[in-house]
Amino acid sequence: MVARKRLDRPQHVGPETWQALDALGAVPAYIVGRRLDILAWNDLSRLLIADFPALPDEERNMARLVFLDEGSRDLYPDWEIKARDTVANLRYDAGRHPDDPRLERLVGQLSLASSDFRRMWADQNVRARSRGRKRFRHPQVGELELDYIAMRAPDDPDMTMMIYSAPAGSGSAADLGLLAALSASTPRSVEPRGVAS
């Protein structure tokens, strides 16, 4: 019963983690927790992926964004790959925490709302990638091809920092610079620093 209570407790991201994300201002970076809940982000990831602080807490989840947000298929030109990776990561989380009631609810809600999710969940693929490449189609800067690394926190393996970057001198690096310039001119939403679900 202790494990179930622990899984129901909100995960918290401390001010030093927000500070580190802000220091990575030239690249998109964010932190996911259990169930792929999005716990923290920097401005560039907010502009590239979604306006995280504007989303209600329960919608601030990568699986929900991929399968339920209508803009997801436009954002990810390789949507099927992104969706399969997302499901495989959720299955990885389910294997680590088989008694997580919030994960069970999330899987149930996604299964009811998305036939694509149901099909991919039934495949039973399990994977937690630590690096790779993703393509994005951004409405303001066009298509970007970004490398990513996923780093788990040593003191909390339920938190992973995702960092996207592009090789120096590439077109995608130039487009990231353009997105960073847009970030500087875009007003910030209020961010719930230090508290996340």
Secondary structure, 3 states (H helix, E strand, C coil): CHHHHHHHCCCCCCHHHHHHHHHCCCCCEEEECHHHEEEEECHHHHHHCCCHHHCCHHHCEHHHHHHHCCCHHHHCCCHHHHHHHHHHHHHHHHHHCCCCHHHHHHHHHHHHHCHHHHHHHHCCCCCCCCEEEEEEEECCCEEEEEEEEEEEECCEEEEEEEEEECCCCCHHHHHHHHHHHHHHHCCCCCCCCCCCC
